[in-house]
Amino acid sequence: MLDINGISKTFNPGTVNEKTALDGLSLHLNEGDFVTVIGGNGAGKSTMLNAVAGVWAVDEGQIVIGGVNVTRLAEHKRAKYLGRVFQDPMTGTAASMQIEENMAMAARRGKVRTLRRGITNKEREFYKEQLKILELGLEDRLTAKVGLLSGGQRQALTLLMATLQKPKLLLLDEHTAALDPKTAAKVLEATDRIVERDHLTTIMITHNMKDAIAHGNRLVMMDAGRIIYDVSGEEKRKLTVSDLLKKFEEVSGSEFANDRMILS
């Protein structure tokens, strides 16, 4: 479902601020893979996700989503293949609009628009059924303004909206990092249910090593713009945080220098 072949990205080339963010990185995901990505600050995790999403062009290499070469496609043109949830819960929803209006925008994205106004009863029932999977009671609050929801409720709603049209690839960029631990756990539970139900191919960047181990069928560790560790199946399920720290030191030759990730 996703083929990243030897992509590289250098920011501010030829200047004192030159920074190689991606260094010949390759990653291949089969349909239905749920990959968690960890790494220290500046490892290239978000740069990789932004390259896949088309936020900026790569200097070299190729990105293929569902058999379509999107390497040179503009961000808005490859958006139809993707669902994305950002770290900030305030991003991805319209605060002044109702829950059902936000969901209608997500459900109708990319479809032919008509002069018909409003939301039909059939659509409303569909939204209710979808909201139930979040287990937050939002199905009974369809007309509530999104701006009145908590950060966790908004992030869960954003996740649901990003997956309504079953994207070929779901990108989760530390989507629980801004939430308190209890709320983050609820959003992650909803993530697991939606990904499993719709068999979504997913990349989830996380700063929490325990979450990286507990979720998904595959774990990837990055350092200096490269993938230095890739583990799946039974080997992944047996991992501990100590194992990951030891593995990082083995393959990178240095200690893991990210207090937030270690403390998590």
Secondary structure, DSSP 4 states (H G I P E B T S, - for coil): -EEEEEEEEEESTTSTT-EEEEEEEEEEE-TT-EEEEEE-TTSSHHHHHHHHHTSS--SEEEEEETTEE-TTS-HHHHGGGEEEE-S-TTTTS-TTSBHHHHHHHHHTTTSPP-S--S--HHHHHHHHHHHHTT-SSGGG-TTSBGGGS-HHHHHHHHHHHHHTT--SEEEEESTTTTS-HHHHHHHHHHHHHHHHHHT--EEEE-S-HHHHHHSSSEEEEEETTEEEEEEEHHHHHT--HHHHHHHHHHHHSS----HHHHH-
